[in-house]
Amino acid sequence: MGILYLIPTTLGETDINNVLPANNANVIKDLRYFIVENIRSARRFLKLVDKSIVIDDLHLYELNQHTPPESVADMLAPLYKGESVGIISEAGCPAIADPGADVVAIAQKQGVKVVPLVGPSSILLSLMASGFNGQNFAFCGYLPIDKKARVAKLKQIENRIFSENQTQIFIETPYRNNQLIQDMIETLRSTTLLCIASEVTTENESIKTLTIAEWKKIKPDINKRNTIFLIYK
C-alpha cells in the first residue's frame, strides 16, 4: 500500500527555500498522484519545488467545497495499488482549516500510512509571536458572518480567555478583516489583548499585540491581507 503525504506550501509570496525543508522536494519528485485544493496554484507550486517536474505526467485531483463527497474516497484509489499520494493545500499545512482533513480521516480508517511533512502553519507561527498562552489554546476557524451572531461568538470566546486561561485564535475572509476588527473594538473588553498577524513569512509580514483600547486608537487597515487573529488576557 502507498503512503499519503501531507505537503505544506508557502503562505504567500516568499522564497520557497526559506520556509520548506529540502527533503520535501525529494518526496514530491517521487510522487505522481496529488490531491489539491486548486489545480492551477498546485501546478505553480510544484514547478517552484523543481522545474524539472513534468506537470503533464502527473495526476491531479481537485478537492474543495464543490467536490462531491462520494468522489473523496476515489481519490485514494492509487494508494491501494501501491502508489503514494500527496495532498497539497492552497496555503500552509494540509488538513488544518482545510478540506484535506476529510481525505486523511478516510486514510486513517483504511489503515493507510499518513506522513505529515514539515512546513509553515500561520496559526502556530502567529501564536509563537503573539506572547500569548501556547500551552492552552483553541483555533475557532471562521467566525459567523451575521453581525449579531459574530458579536455573540466574540463574547463567548473572550469568556474562555478568563475562565479557562485559553488563547483564542480565529480567521476571517480577508476582505472582511476591517469589519471584524471594528466588531472586536466595539465588543471586547478594553483590556483584552489582540494580536493581529498578517502575511506571515512574507516580506509584508506584520505581527503586533496590543490591547483593544490601543488598537482603537490606531484603527489598522488590513483589508484583503491574509491574517490570523488571536485574543488573550
Secondary structure, DSSP 8 states (H G I E B T S, - for coil): --EEEEE-B-SSSS-HHHHS-HHHHHHHHT--EEEES-HHHHHHHHHHH-TT--GGGSEEEE-STTS-HHHHHHTTGGGGGT--EEEE-SSBSTTSSSTHHHHHHHHHHTT-EEEE-----HHHHHHHHHTS-SSSEEEEEE--SSHHHHHHHHHHHHHHHHHH--EEEEE--GGGHHHHHHHHHHHS-TT-EEEEEESTTSTT-EEEEEEHHHHHHH----TT--EEEEEE-
